[in-house]
Amino acid sequence: MPEWLHHHGTRTTLTLHVQPGAKKTEIAGPHGDALKIRLLAPPVDGKANAALLDFLAKRLGVAKSKIALISGQASRRKVVEIDENVADLEKLLLARA
């Protein structure tokens, strides 16, 4: 299991390195002990955080209400918690990275 992915019963946490203001929204791949995600959204007024949660919800096929940003609101390094057991989560995230 990669360092950026942790399972806690039915919950999963992801350690992410987020690059806002990129040319497009995409998963770039591993970045040290985190998974790097590039976001088109700018780092202004929480737009990048909202875009991150939307992107993850769509990519993983879970309700946005099941995903929460638990740390790193104003940082590039973020921890996101998914309150649902997602089969093949790692594959879904890295499928096109």
C-alpha positions in Angstrom: 0.0 0.0 0.0 1.4 3.4 -0.9 2.4 5.8 1.9 -0.2 8.4 0.9 -3.1 5.9 1.4 -4.3 4.8 4.9 -7.4 2.6 5.7 -9.1 3.0 9.1 -12.1 0.5 9.1 -14.6 2.0 6.6 -12.7 5.3 6.4 -9.7 6.1 4.2 -7.3 9.0 4.5 -5.3 10.4 1.6 -2.2 12.5 2.0 -2.1 14.9 -0.9 0.3 17.5 -2.4 -2.0 19.9 -4.3 -0.8 22.3 -7.0 -3.5 24.9 -7.7 -3.6 27.1 -10.8 -2.4 24.3 -13.1 -3.2 24.0 -16.8 -5.7 21.2 -16.1 -7.0 19.1 -13.2 -5.3 15.8 -13.0 -3.5 13.3 -10.8 0.2 13.7 -11.4 1.3 10.6 -9.4 3.3 10.0 -6.2 5.2 12.9 -4.7 7.3 11.7 -1.8 4.9 10.4 0.8 1.9 12.1 -0.8 -0.1 11.8 -4.0 0.2 14.9 -6.2 -2.9 16.4 -7.7 -2.8 19.4 -10.1 -5.9 21.6 -10.0 -7.1 24.1 -12.6 -8.8 26.2 -9.8 -6.8 29.1 -8.3 -5.8 29.1 -4.6 -8.3 31.9 -3.8 -11.3 31.9 -1.4 -11.2 28.1 -1.0 -11.8 27.5 -4.7 -9.0 25.0 -4.9 -10.2 23.1 -1.9 -13.7 22.9 -3.3 -12.4 21.8 -6.7 -10.3 19.1 -5.0 -13.2 17.6 -3.2 -15.4 17.7 -6.3 -12.6 16.1 -8.4 -12.1 13.3 -5.9 -15.8 12.6 -5.5 -16.3 12.3 -9.2 -13.1 10.2 -9.7 -14.0 7.8 -6.9 -17.8 7.7 -7.6 -18.8 8.7 -4.1 -21.0 11.5 -2.8 -19.3 14.8 -2.1 -20.7 14.6 1.4 -18.6 11.5 2.1 -15.3 13.4 1.5 -13.8 15.9 3.9 -10.7 18.0 4.0 -9.4 17.3 7.6 -6.1 19.2 7.4 -4.2 21.6 5.2 -7.0 24.1 4.3 -4.4 26.8 3.5 -1.5 24.5 2.6 -0.4 22.5 -0.5 -0.1 19.4 1.7 -3.6 18.2 2.6 -5.2 15.2 4.3 -8.6 14.2 2.9 -10.9 11.6 4.6 -13.3 9.4 2.6 -16.1 8.1 4.8 -16.9 5.2 2.6 -15.3 1.9 1.7 -14.2 2.4 -2.0 -13.2 -0.8 -3.8 -10.0 -0.4 -5.8 -9.4 3.1 -4.5 -5.7 3.1 -5.5 -6.5 1.9 -9.0 -9.2 4.6 -9.4 -6.8 7.3 -8.4 -3.8 6.1 -10.4 -5.6 4.8 -13.5 -4.7 7.8 -15.7 -1.8 9.2 -13.7 
